[in-house]
Each structure stands twice: as structure tokens, then as C-alpha cells.
Amino acid sequence: MTGLTIRSALIASHAKCWNDSTDEQRLDPFNGLPLIATLDKLFDNHLIAFAPETGKMQISHRVTKADRAILGIPANLREVPNKQQAYYLRLHLGMFKSKNGR
């Protein structure tokens, strides 16, 4: 997503929460996105999500315009999610919508 080449600064962020996943889902590479720490925290706290069909970032109304500027968002995924990734992103988007009243 960010184009960052420093692998040690990336976190495998899970679309389907680790606690709610089976062992198979935890290890499924399609359940993860390589995100930098700030985006990982926003994603885990359902303050951002990604459209499963396009990878377009969705941002919670709780993230102010000033915060968006500081964080450099929105930023869409660099590649359109494949079928397997879209499955997990759809689950995450459902939680995002329920937590943000959408």
C-alpha cells in the first residue's frame, strides 16, 4: 500500500481479527496486509477499511480532516484485491460499518 521497501517497518495486519480467526485463517496470507504501524492501528481499530472490489480506502468520520492530513490518508491499496483478499476485506468492512454507523 505505501510502497515502503523497509520490510522491518511493516506489520502484517489481519483483516479478520486474530482472536476471531481459526488457525488456518491466521496463517492465510490473504488475511493480511503489509501496513506501517500507523495504518495498522487505524485498520485494527476500524478507523479505516478498504473496499473489497477496488482497494479504495474508507475512512471513519471519527478521523478529522486535520488528522487525515497528518496521516497522509486516504491512500488506496496499490493493487486491486484478489478474490481471496476481498473475502477478508469484506468481513473487515462489515465491522468498520457497524462501528462507524454506516
Helices and strands as residue ranges (DSSP letters): G 7-9, E 10-14, G 18-20, H 23-27, G 29-31, E 32-36, H 37-44, E 48-50, E 57-59, H 65-71, H 83-99
